[in-house]
Amino acid sequence: LIKAARKLLPETGCSGLNLRQVAVKAGVNLGMFHYHFKTKDEFLRHVLQEFYEEFFRHLQLEAAHHATPMENLRAALLLFATFARDNRQLLFALLRDAMNGEEVVQDFLRANLHRHVEILMRLIRECQTQGQLRELPPVNALVTLIVSSNLPSIISEGVRRAHPWPGKKNVNAMLETQLLSDAALAARIGFLLGEAQ
């Protein structure tokens, strides 16, 4: 059931997820869903939390195993940007749900958002203390780094979902190569961190 929901959520979001579709995709009786999870909200909480925990485990590793705070910050930002790119359909759907007042998504964000923010804030402070990152209030630095490294993935998903227009294929191809490739992500993060090419 969880695997099936994770395949459907990028297109449906939480608000549009149909439990019958989940059961059909999973090849199980709808009663199995009710036996294991009781309510749709409980099921969604479980699916979202499992998804987040996978990301968070990787973030904790990347943020701690390099030689310097700057290397840890670069690795954490690159992991975050890669995660946003690879999961942009789901993140777009969850952002839409949150802005539309979907309570399960809002509760999920309230419960988890601070966790990765705390790791990144610690790395930013460490880099600033060692003179490896420009002085800027840490919250401002965090927003600048996160938005600049991740927003292009969300925007590209919005473009993908937009109604067709002349040249849309060319725009999508340009976004993929110039904004979303591994090289583009690494270059953008290097630029944000003030690294010379």
N, C-alpha and C positions, 0 to 999 in steps of 0.2 A: 504493500500500500504506500509506504513512504517513498520508495523508488518511483512508483507510478506518479505520485503527486509531484515529485521533484521534476519529472519530465513535463508535466502539464503546467505547473506554476509560471514558468517564464511567459507563456502566452495568456494565461487566464488571470494571473495575480491571485491573491487570496480571495478577493471579492467575487471573482468569477469562477472559482474552482467548484466543480460539480462532483459530489461524492460518488454518484453513480458512474460517472466517467472514470473516476479513479479506480473504482472496483472493477470495472470492465477492463481497463488498461492493465490492472494487476492480475486479472484472471481469477478473481475471488468473488464470493458472494458478498453483497452489501452488508449482510449481518456480521461478517468478520470485522468490518470497520467499527460497528457499534460495540462489539464485544471487546475490542482492544482499546478504543479511544473514547467512547461514549458520545462526545459532541464534536462537531466540525471545528470549533475553536480550539479544543484540546488537541485535536489532530494537527491543526495548523501550527500551534505552538511547538509541538514536538518536531514537526518537519523543519520549521524555521530554525529552531535551536540546534538541531543536528547539523544543518547546513552551516550555521555560524561557527559551531565548535570546530569543525574541520578547518575553516579559515583561521580561527584564532590560534589553534595549535601551531599551524605553520608560521603565523606572525610571531608568536613567542619565540620560536626557534630562530627565525631570521633576525630578530631584534636583539639577539644575545650572543651569537656565536662568532662574530667577526672581531678583528683585532682592535678597532677603534670605534668610538661612538658614531663617527661619520659613516664608516662602512656599515655599521648596524642600521643607521637611519636610511642610507641608500638602499640597502637590501630590503628593509621593511616597506619603504615606499614603492619599490619595484614589485614586491609581492602584492601589495595592496592594489597597485595599478593593473597588474596582470590579472588579479582576481576580479577587479571591476570590469576589465575588458572581456574576460572569459565568461562572466556571468551577467553581462550587461542587460540581457533580456529580462532576467529575473529582477535585477536591481531596479530597472526602469518600472517594472510592474509593481514592485513593493513601494517605490517612491510615489507612484500614482495612487496606490491604495492608502498610503499614509496621509497624503495630501487630501484625499477624499474622506478622511475620518475613519478608515477601517481600524477598529479598536484592537484587533489581534496584532496587527502590524505596529501600531503605535505602542502597544504594551511591550512588544518584542524590542523595539528600538529603545524605549526607556530602560529596559532591563539590560541591554547589551552595549549600546553605543559608547558608554563611558569606558568600557574595557579596552578597546583598541586605541581610543583617544588617550588614555593614561599611558600606554606604552609609547606612543608617538610623542606625547608631551615630554616624557622623561628623556627620550633620545634627543629631542630638540634642545632641552635645557643642558644636557651633557655636552652637546656640540657647541652651544653658545658659551658655556663655561670654559671650554678648551679653546675658544677662539676659532673654531672650525666652521661656524655658521654666523652669518650677519646678525647683529643685535636687532631684535624686533620683539615686541611683546610675544611671548610663547603662543598665546591663543591666535594672534594674528599670523604668526609663522605657520602654525598648524593648518589654519584655514587656507592660507595661500598654497601650501604644499599639497594638501588633500584635494582641494578643488581643482588646481591646475593639473594635477597628475591623473585624476579620476573622472572629472566632468566630461572630457571628450568622449569617453566610452558611453556615458549616458546620452549625450547629445547624438552620437552616431546611431544609437538605438531609436531615438525619436525620429531621426531622418529615415531610418529603415521602415518605421511604421507609418510614416506620412504617406498621403495619397501620392500616386505616381505623377511626375511632371517631367517635361523634356530634360534630359541630362541627369536624371536621378541616379542612373547606373554609374555614370562617371563620378558623381559626388561620392557615392558609396565606395567605389574603388579607391578614390583619393583618400577618403577617411581611413580605410583599411591600411593603406601603405604609409601614409604620411602621419597619421595620428595613433594607430592602434597596433602597428607591428612591434615586435620585441625591440627592434632598434629604435623606433620612434619613442617608445616608453622610456627606454634607458636614456636617450638623448634629452628628453623633456625633464626627467628627474635630475640629470647632470646639470642642465641649465638652471633649474630651480635652486640647486645646491651650490651654484657658483663655480662649478668645475670647468676648467679650461679644456677645450677640445684638443 
